[in-house]
Amino acid sequence: MAAASLSVMSPDGGLSRYLSEIRKFPMLARDEEFMLAKRWKEHEDPEAAHRMVTSHLRLVAKIAMGYRGYGLPIGEVISEGNVGLMQAVKKFEPDKGFRLATYAMWWIRASIQEYILRSWSLVKMGTTAAQKKLFFNLRKAKSQISAFEDGDLLPEHVTSIATKLGVQESEVVSMNRRLSGPDASLNAPMRVDGDAEWQDWLSDDNQVSQETELAENEEKSLRMGLLEEAMAELSDRERHIMTERRLRDDPTTLEDLASQYGVSRERVRQIEVRAFEKLQKAMQAAARDRNLVEA
């Protein structure tokens, strides 16, 4: 798929104009999307690919807005997301049964996250998976425990986040300091000669677009399917402990489970860790089988 065919849709020509233009592309009905995907897969029809891409540009912009807190030009973030979208269209398998939006979300997010990691000099590509998880989830973790204050986190907040994300407390402190730098003001004018501000173009989190709602609902359904399939790989005891410890809003304590099974707390913890690792591998294998992630 030639990148040149989408050059007119780059945010480089002005973000406000770009956002206005992509609103003109309608969503595709399921049958229409399926036929376009078949035309691309079987005949490499560039027009079919173009229509699939342009109909999902709003989805990219919506996802990209969620990464506006990393101090990078939002236009560049959108452009990287568009690269992920084009890769998704190129590799999309319409016969798998799910919609392009569901599949594309994985590629869009991956492309944006890789761009952010490349752009942050303090976050090297050699960073561990746990540290990358910390990088992209710290803000959310802070909001969940109401740690909104600037500067260093309270010790109890550091401990809570480190435990939740599976990293060292020192890494939480270091990453929080890196991400606490001043962000560009959302009240800054988009153009020197205009009155429009950046915040005028930010999506309203209370108004979910149709394509985003569709993609998120299908992604949730897909993840639940992968989880159910992976859970079948666990023994009855592992499945019960995983459910009680990781899948309940109010997790059962190690003490209670140890009492139920007549073993020590440490033994229950070991079973939980082993079951979680098995579950992760099974879900990754199932995702690869569905061509959702690269092998």
PALUMKOL-32021 format. One record per residue: x, y, z of N, C-alpha, C in turn. Coordinates in steps of 0.02 Angstrom, whole numbers, padded with zeros to 5 digits, always signed. Layout:
BEGIN
XYZXYZXYZ
...
This chain:
BEGIN
+00043-00059+00000+00000+00000+00000+00044+00062+00000
+00038+00103-00050+00081+00160-00057+00063+00213-00006
+00114+00237+00030+00102+00289+00079+00082+00354+00045
+00103+00363-00017+00089+00425-00052+00014+00436-00061
-00024+00382-00063-00096+00388-00073-00130+00422-00014
-00096+00426+00043-00125+00457+00102-00089+00522+00122
-00046+00547+00079-00006+00605+00097-00050+00666+00110
-00108+00671+00077-00151+00729+00087-00184+00728+00156
-00181+00671+00190-00214+00666+00255-00165+00672+00313
-00107+00700+00301-00058+00710+00355-00075+00772+00395
-00068+00769+00462-00080+00828+00505-00028+00882+00494
+00024+00869+00453+00077+00919+00443+00049+00984+00414
-00006+00980+00377-00034+01039+00345-00074+01082+00393
-00078+01062+00456-00117+01100+00505-00165+01054+00540
-00161+01051+00606-00201+01003+00644-00276+01019+00639
-00293+01083+00644-00364+01101+00643-00396+01082+00576
-00360+01094+00522-00386+01076+00456-00391+01000+00449
-00341+00966+00474-00340+00893+00470-00400+00863+00507
-00411+00885+00569-00466+00858+00609-00533+00873+00577
-00538+00930+00545-00600+00947+00510-00610+00902+00449
-00557+00888+00413-00562+00848+00352-00580+00775+00367
-00550+00746+00418-00561+00675+00430-00633+00661+00456
-00666+00713+00481-00735+00704+00502-00782+00691+00443
-00759+00705+00383-00800+00698+00323-00804+00625+00299
-00758+00583+00323-00758+00514+00299-00808+00473+00341
-00856+00440+00308-00907+00402+00345-00880+00335+00369
-00912+00308+00421-00895+00241+00443-00919+00191+00391
-00888+00133+00391-00907+00080+00344-00953+00031+00379
-01004+00010+00342-01047-00044+00367-01006-00108+00368
-01027-00157+00410-00988-00219+00415-00979-00253+00348
-01032-00259+00308-01028-00293+00244-00983-00255+00195
-00989-00188+00195-00947-00148+00151-00874-00154+00170
-00859-00153+00235-00791-00161+00259-00763-00229+00239
-00804-00281+00245-00782-00348+00228-00763-00352+00154
-00806-00324+00110-00792-00328+00039-00730-00288+00020
-00721-00230+00052-00660-00190+00038-00598-00228+00060
-00602-00260+00119-00545-00298+00144-00528-00356+00098
-00580-00388+00071-00568-00444+00025-00536-00418-00040
-00559-00360-00063-00529-00331-00124-00455-00316-00114
-00438-00291-00055-00368-00276-00042-00328-00340-00035
-00353-00387+00002-00315-00448+00016-00305-00489-00048
-00356-00494-00089-00353-00537-00148-00326-00502-00210
-00336-00436-00214-00317-00401-00276-00271-00341-00263
-00256-00328-00199-00216-00270-00180-00242-00206-00213
-00307-00197-00209-00340-00139-00237-00324-00078-00193
-00285-00030-00217-00266+00028-00175-00326+00071-00154
-00377+00074-00196-00436+00113-00178-00472+00083-00119
-00474+00016-00117-00506-00018-00060-00468-00004+00004
-00401-00008+00000-00360+00006+00059-00368+00078+00081
-00370+00123+00033-00377+00194+00049-00442+00207+00086
-00496+00177+00064-00561+00187+00097-00562+00158+00167
-00529+00101+00177-00526+00072+00244-00486+00116+00291
-00431+00143+00265-00389+00186+00307-00425+00251+00325
-00451+00286+00274-00482+00351+00287-00543+00346+00332
-00579+00290+00329-00638+00283+00371-00620+00272+00444
-00556+00260+00459-00534+00248+00528-00486+00301+00553
-00477+00356+00516-00431+00408+00539-00456+00442+00603
-00522+00447+00611-00548+00476+00673-00531+00432+00733
-00530+00367+00723-00512+00321+00776-00439+00334+00798
-00395+00343+00749-00325+00358+00765-00320+00423+00805
-00355+00475+00783-00352+00539+00818-00377+00532+00890
-00431+00494+00899-00459+00483+00966-00408+00448+01011
-00375+00396+00986-00326+00360+01025-00265+00404+01039
-00244+00441+00988-00185+00485+00995-00195+00537+01049
-00256+00563+01056-00270+00614+01107-00257+00587+01177
-00262+00522+01185-00250+00491+01250-00176+00492+01269
-00132+00509+01221-00060+00511+01234-00033+00583+01232
-00077+00632+01243-00055+00701+01237-00018+00726+01298
-00010+00685+01350+00024+00706+01410+00099+00693+01411
+00129+00675+01355+00199+00658+01353+00243+00712+01322
+00215+00771+01311+00254+00828+01288+00276+00824+01216
+00242+00784+01175+00260+00776+01104+00205+00808+01061
+00224+00834+01002+00174+00866+00958+00119+00816+00941
+00057+00835+00953+00001+00789+00943-00005+00770+00869
+00015+00816+00824+00013+00799+00753+00059+00741+00736
+00118+00740+00768+00165+00685+00756+00139+00620+00786
+00107+00625+00844+00079+00565+00875+00025+00536+00830
-00018+00579+00801-00070+00556+00755-00038+00523+00694
+00014+00555+00667+00047+00527+00608+00074+00457+00621
+00103+00447+00681+00128+00380+00698+00071+00331+00705
+00015+00355+00734-00043+00312+00739-00069+00292+00670
-00066+00339+00623-00087+00324+00554-00044+00270+00522
+00021+00271+00539+00066+00219+00514+00043+00151+00540
+00026+00148+00604+00000+00086+00633-00064+00064+00600
-00108+00113+00585-00171+00097+00551-00159+00067+00483
-00113+00096+00444-00098+00069+00378-00069-00002+00382
-00028-00015+00433-00002-00082+00442-00058-00130+00459
-00106-00107+00499-00163-00149+00517-00204-00167+00456
-00218-00117+00413-00256-00130+00352-00219-00180+00308
-00153-00172+00303-00113-00216+00261-00116-00288+00285
-00119-00299+00351-00117-00367+00378-00186-00394+00398
-00238-00353+00391-00304-00372+00415-00330-00434+00379
-00358-00480+00418-00387-00542+00391-00463-00539+00400
-00501-00520+00349-00574-00511+00357-00610-00575+00376
-00582-00633+00357-00615-00696+00371-00610-00717+00444
-00571-00680+00484-00565-00697+00555-00629-00682+00593
-00671-00636+00566-00736-00626+00596-00745-00563+00637
-00690-00526+00652-00697-00465+00691-00687-00404+00646
-00705-00345+00671-00702-00284+00632-00631-00257+00629
-00618-00217+00578-00552-00186+00569-00535-00141+00628
-00583-00105+00655-00569-00059+00710-00540-00096+00770
-00567-00155+00784-00543-00195+00841-00470-00215+00830
-00456-00240+00770-00388-00262+00754-00340-00202+00751
-00363-00147+00722-00319-00089+00711-00298-00057+00777
-00340-00059+00829-00323-00027+00892-00257-00052+00919
-00244-00118+00911-00181-00147+00935-00122-00115+00899
-00127-00109+00833-00072-00081+00793-00063-00007+00805
-00118+00030+00810-00115+00103+00820-00080+00118+00886
-00101+00085+00939-00071+00096+01005+00002+00076+01006
+00018+00020+00975+00088-00004+00974+00132+00046+00937
+00108+00072+00881+00147+00119+00841+00158+00184+00880
+00107+00209+00913+00113+00271+00952+00160+00261+01011
+00153+00205+01045+00195+00193+01104+00268+00186+01085
+00282+00152+01029+00351+00145+01007+00380+00214+00989
+00339+00256+00959+00362+00324+00941+00378+00364+01004
+00335+00359+01055+00348+00395+01117+00411+00370+01150
+00421+00305+01151+00481+00277+01181+00544+00299+01144
+00540+00302+01078+00597+00325+01039+00612+00399+01052
+00559+00437+01065+00567+00509+01072+00590+00531+01141
+00579+00488+01191+00599+00505+01259+00670+00481+01271
+00717+00528+01275+00787+00510+01284+00800+00473+01349
+00756+00484+01400+00767+00452+01464+00737+00382+01468
+00700+00364+01416+00670+00297+01415+00700+00260+01356
+00747+00216+01368+00783+00182+01315+00743+00121+01290
+00758+00100+01229+00723+00042+01201+00741-00022+01238
+00796-00021+01275+00815-00080+01314+00776-00087+01378
+00730-00040+01391+00691-00041+01452+00652-00107+01456
+00645-00133+01517+00609-00195+01526+00535-00185+01513
+00500-00241+01502+00428-00238+01490+00392-00206+01549
+00415-00221+01610+00384-00192+01670+00393-00117+01672
+00452-00092+01651+00464-00020+01652+00424+00015+01598
+00415-00017+01540+00373+00012+01489+00301+00016+01513
+00279-00036+01549+00211-00036+01577+00205+00022+01626
+00256+00034+01666+00256+00089+01714+00252+00155+01677
+00291+00163+01624+00293+00225+01585+00223+00244+01560
+00186+00195+01534+00122+00209+01503+00062+00204+01551
+00073+00181+01613+00018+00172+01659+00024+00213+01724
+00080+00250+01731+00090+00286+01794+00036+00338+01806
+00020+00377+01755-00031+00429+01764-00098+00399+01785
-00118+00344+01753-00181+00312+01771-00178+00285+01842
-00122+00254+01860-00114+00226+01927-00118+00281+01980
-00088+00340+01965-00091+00396+02012-00163+00420+02021
-00200+00424+01966-00269+00448+01971-00313+00400+02010
-00299+00335+02005-00339+00286+02040-00332+00290+02116
-00275+00316+02139-00265+00323+02211-00266+00396+02232
-00292+00438+02186-00299+00510+02200-00233+00544+02217
-00179+00522+02184-00113+00553+02195-00103+00607+02143
-00141+00662+02151-00141+00714+02100-00088+00768+02111
-00057+00769+02170-00011+00824+02186+00051+00821+02142
+00079+00881+02129+00142+00885+02092+00200+00864+02137
+00258+00853+02106+00317+00835+02145+00318+00761+02163
+00359+00744+02211+00368+00674+02230+00304+00645+02261
+00295+00580+02249+00237+00545+02278+00249+00531+02351
+00194+00523+02388+00199+00501+02458+00225+00429+02460
+00260+00410+02512+00288+00342+02516+00235+00288+02506
+00175+00298+02537+00124+00247+02529+00098+00241+02458
+00099+00298+02422+00078+00297+02352+00130+00261+02309
+00194+00273+02324+00248+00239+02288+00242+00163+02297
+00231+00142+02359+00225+00070+02373+00165+00040+02337
+00109+00075+02338+00048+00050+02307+00057+00042+02231
+00086+00092+02199+00096+00089+02126+00147+00037+02107
+00202+00032+02145+00254-00018+02130+00226-00088+02135
+00184-00100+02185+00153-00166+02193+00105-00181+02136
+00064-00132+02118+00014-00141+02066+00045-00155+01998
+00099-00120+01983+00129-00125+01916+00189-00173+01914
+00208-00201+01971+00261-00251+01972+00330-00223+01957
+00346-00164+01985+00412-00134+01975+00441-00115+02042
+00504-00093+02042+00537-00071+02103+00511-00001+02123
+00510+00013+02188+00487+00077+02211+00531+00133+02184
+00596+00120+02179+00641+00171+02153+00625+00189+02080
+00600+00140+02042+00581+00153+01973+00519+00197+01970
+00473+00187+02016+00413+00229+02019+00433+00302+02033
+00476+00312+02082+00499+00379+02100+00534+00412+02040
+00579+00375+02008+00617+00402+01952+00571+00420+01893
+00526+00374+01875+00481+00386+01819+00434+00444+01833
+00410+00449+01894+00365+00503+01912+00399+00571+01903
+00463+00574+01921+00500+00637+01913+00510+00653+01839
+00521+00602+01798+00530+00613+01727+00466+00640+01695
+00409+00613+01717+00345+00631+01686+00313+00692+01718
+00346+00722+01768+00316+00779+01803+00338+00845+01774
+00373+00842+01718+00394+00905+01686+00334+00943+01660
+00342+01006+01646+00285+01047+01624+00261+01026+01555
+00195+01015+01549+00164+01000+01485+00147+01065+01449
+00141+01061+01384+00120+01120+01346+00049+01140+01368
+00038+01204+01374-00027+01228+01396-00080+01213+01344
-00137+01188+01367-00192+01174+01321-00227+01239+01301
-00211+01293+01336-00240+01358+01319-00197+01397+01271
-00141+01368+01251-00098+01403+01203-00132+01405+01135
-00126+01461+01099-00158+01465+01033-00125+01417+00984
-00167+01388+00940-00141+01342+00890-00101+01379+00836
-00121+01442+00824-00087+01483+00774-00076+01553+00802
-00023+01583+00781-00006+01649+00807-00062+01699+00790
-00091+01691+00731-00141+01740+00708-00212+01717+00720
-00222+01668+00763-00290+01643+00774-00308+01641+00847
-00374+01632+00860-00399+01629+00928-00409+01558+00952
-00408+01510+00906-00422+01440+00925-00366+01414+00970
-00386+01378+01023-00339+01348+01070-00336+01273+01060
-00281+01243+01083-00274+01170+01077-00331+01133+01110
-00354+01158+01167-00406+01122+01203-00471+01120+01163
-00480+01166+01115-00541+01166+01075-00546+01103+01032
-00489+01071+01020-00489+01013+00975-00482+00947+01013
-00478+00950+01078-00474+00888+01116-00542+00855+01119
-00542+00789+01115-00605+00753+01115-00638+00757+01184
-00704+00758+01184-00742+00759+01246-00747+00687+01271
-00716+00673+01329-00716+00605+01354-00786+00580+01371
-00834+00626+01377-00902+00605+01392-00943+00592+01329
-00913+00604+01272-00948+00592+01209-00905+00545+01167
-00918+00481+01173-00878+00430+01139-00902+00424+01067
-00856+00429+01019-00875+00423+00949-00898+00353+00934
-00937+00346+00881-00964+00281+00863-00910+00230+00850
-00858+00252+00811-00806+00204+00793-00766+00182+00855
-00756+00230+00901-00718+00212+00962-00759+00165+01005
-00823+00179+01013-00865+00136+01054-00869+00066+01024
-00876+00062+00958-00878-00003+00925-00813-00041+00936
-00757-00007+00925-00692-00040+00933-00680-00063+01004
-00696-00020+01052-00684-00037+01122-00728-00095+01145
-00792-00096+01122-00837-00151+01140-00813-00217+01110
-00791-00213+01047-00768-00275+01015-00701-00298+01044
-00659-00249+01062-00594-00268+01092-00606-00301+01160
-00653-00274+01199-00669-00304+01264-00695-00374+01255
-00739-00383+01205-00766-00450+01192-00711-00497+01170
-00665-00472+01129-00610-00513+01104-00564-00533+01162
-00548-00485+01206-00504-00500+01262-00537-00552+01309
-00603-00545+01319-00637-00593+01362-00635-00663+01331
-00641-00665+01264-00637-00730+01231-00568-00761+01238
-00515-00719+01231-00447-00744+01240-00436-00768+01312
-00464-00731+01359-00456-00749+01430-00491-00816+01444
-00552-00824+01420-00588-00886+01432-00551-00946+01401
-00525-00935+01342-00488-00989+01309-00424-01006+01347
-00390-00955+01372-00328-00965+01410-00342-00998+01477
-00397-00980+01509-00414-01008+01575-00422-01084+01571
-00441-01108+01513-00450-01181+01504-00384-01218+01510
-00328-01182+01503-00263-01213+01508-00241-01224+01581
-00278-01195+01629-00260-01200+01699-00295-01260+01732
-00266-01284+01785-00299-01336+01825-00357-01304+01863
-00401-01346+01892-00458-01320+01929-00435-01276+01986
-00382-01296+02022-00358-01257+02078-00328-01190+02055
-00287-01194+02002-00257-01133+01975-00311-01084+01951
-00362-01112+01917-00416-01070+01891-00454-01036+01948
-00467-01074+02001-00504-01046+02058-00463-00991+02093
-00399-01004+02103-00357-00955+02137-00349-00893+02095
-00340-00900+02029-00334-00843+01985-00398-00801+01987
-00455-00835+01985-00519-00799+01986-00527-00760+02051
-00511-00793+02107-00520-00762+02172-00470-00705+02184
-00410-00712+02158-00357-00664+02172-00352-00607+02121
-00367-00621+02056-00353-00572+02004-00416-00547+01967
-00471-00584+01971-00529-00567+01930-00589-00543+01971
-00581-00535+02035-00634-00510+02077-00621-00438+02097
-00675-00399+02102-00667-00330+02125-00640-00327+02196
-00660-00376+02237-00636-00380+02306-00599-00446+02314
-00534-00448+02299-00496-00511+02298-00497-00547+02365
-00500-00613+02361-00496-00655+02420-00424-00653+02447
-00416-00653+02512-00349-00649+02542-00312-00715+02535
-00246-00711+02538-00205-00772+02537-00223-00817+02596
-00236-00785+02653-00253-00824+02713-00315-00866+02703
-00367-00836+02673-00430-00873+02663-00420-00931+02614
-00382-00919+02560-00371-00973+02512-00326-01027+02541
-00277-01006+02580-00233-01056+02613-00274-01101+02658
-00323-01072+02693-00366-01111+02738-00409-01159+02698
-00435-01136+02640-00478-01179+02598-00441-01240+02573
-00378-01230+02553-00340-01285+02523-00293-01320+02572
-00291-01297+02634-00249-01329+02684-00175-01325+02669
-00154-01267+02641-00083-01256+02625-00062-01189+02655
+00001-01172+02648+00026-01108+02674+00008-01050+02628
+00013-00989+02655+00001-00930+02615+00052-00925+02558
+00114-00943+02573+00167-00941+02522+00152-00989+02465
+00124-01047+02481+00107-01096+02430+00052-01069+02384
+00003-01036+02413-00051-01006+02373-00022-00952+02328
+00023-00911+02355+00054-00858+02315+00093-00888+02256
+00129-00943+02268+00167-00975+02215+00121-01001+02160
+00065-01031+02180+00017-01056+02132-00012-00998+02091
-00026-00943+02125-00054-00884+02090-00005-00858+02038
+00058-00851+02057+00109-00825+02011+00117-00872+01952
+00121-00937+01965+00130-00985+01911+00069-00985+01864
+00010-00982+01893-00051-00981+01853-00055-00918+01809
-00034-00861+01838-00034-00799+01800+00014-00803+01741
+00072-00832+01751+00121-00838+01697+00094-00884+01642
+00062-00939+01662+00032-00985+01613-00024-00950+01574
-00062-00910+01610-00118-00875+01579-00093-00824+01527
-00040-00788+01545-00011-00740+01498+00013-00774+01434
+00049-00829+01442+00075-00865+01384+00019-00892+01341
-00034-00918+01373-00090-00946+01336-00127-00891+01297
-00135-00833+01328-00170-00777+01294-00128-00751+01236
-00062-00747+01245-00019-00724+01191-00021-00773+01132
-00022-00838+01148-00025-00889+01095-00092-00885+01059
-00146-00875+01096-00212-00870+01065-00216-00807+01021
-00185-00752+01044-00186-00690+01004-00146-00700+00940
-00090-00735+00944-00051-00748+00884-00089-00792+00836
-00126-00841+00861-00166-00885+00818-00219-00845+00779
-00243-00790+00811-00293-00748+00779-00261-00692+00738
-00195-00694+00733-00158-00643+00695-00167-00574+00724
-00174-00569+00791-00183-00504+00824-00116-00474+00843
-00065-00515+00852+00001-00490+00868+00051-00526+00824
+00108-00494+00815+00161-00525+00773+00193-00583+00811
+00210-00634+00775+00242-00692+00806+00312-00674+00830
